[in-house]
Amino acid sequence: MIVVESLEIHVSNHCNLSCRGCSHLTPLEKKCFMDINKTIQSLNLLKKSLHCKVIRLLGGEPTLNPDLAKIAEEIKKIGIADEISLPTNGVSLEKISDDVLKNLDMIEISNYNYSLEKSKKIYEWSQKVKEKYKIKIIIYMYQYFREPYSYQKNNDLELVQKIYKTCIVANKWQCYNVYENYIFKCPEAMALSKNIKGQSFEINGLKITDDVYFEKKLNNYLNNSQCLEACKYCLGTVGKQFLIEQVNKDKYMEYANTPIEELLDKDFLEECQNNDIGDLRTVKKVIEI
C-alpha cells in the first residue's frame, strides 16, 4: 500500500475569483462541476493501492458546487483518507451547509488581499463552526502569488529538471490530483494537460485502472525523478513573486505568454537547490482556529 500526504479532487473547475497567476488555470475554465460517479469510481479503484493523510475538495472554488454535501459524504464512505479538508477562498462561507460541515475534518481558508472587514467575517464564522462541529480551521493570509507557468515552452532541459526537483507542490506537499479517471503529480500537470496544445492526460498523468500491476505503475509514476512533459511549461514553485490581483481571461493570458526565463525567480531557485525550503513565502500570516 502506497501512503502519501494528500489527494486533491476538483469539485468545481471554475471560481468566483479570477486571480492572476492561479496555478490551477481557473480563469481559463468554463463553468463545470466534477462527475461524481466517475470520481467515486476512480477513488474506489485507487484505494486498493493508495492511502492519503488528507483528501482536499477544491477547485476552482468548491463551494460553488451544489452537490458538495453529497460529494463529501460519499468520499468519507470510501475511506481512502484519514481526513477530509475543504480549501476555499472564503468568499461564500455562508454557502457551506451543515450537511457539508458534518463530513469535514478541516477547512483551509485562503484570504487573498485581505481587508479588515473580510478578515473579521471569516474569523467570526470560523469560531462558530469550530465550536459547533469541532472542525480544524486554518486561515492563510495571502498577499503574494508566484508565477506558475508560461505558454512558451522551456527548451532548456537542465533548467526544466531543476525547477521540477525544487517543486514544493509535487515533491514536498505531494498535492496529487485525481481528475477524469487519472492521477497527476500536481494540479499544474492536470491543468496544463487541458490547456496547452500537444499536452494530454495520457502524457502527463496515469490512468487509474483495476490492473493487477497498477500499484507498481503508480509507485513508479509518483517516484520517478524525471520531470513530466508539462514541466516544460511550468515554473513549479520558483516563479517570481507578485501582488495578488483580479484579472480577466485576456489579461491572465497576457501575463502567461512570457518566456520562462523572465518569470523565474533565479535567487529563490538557487536557495531551494541548496536548502530544504518548506514554503513559498507568499503567506503573510497563518491563523489556526
Helices and strands as residue ranges (DSSP letters): E 2-10, G 26-28, H 36-46, E 50-58, G 62-64, H 68-78, E 81-88, G 93-95, H 98-101, E 106-112, H 116-133, E 136-142, E 144-146, H 157-165, H 168-171, E 175-179, E 182-184, H 187-195, H 201-204, E 206-207, H 214-223, G 229-233, E 241-243, H 249-256, H 260-263, H 266-274, E 283-288
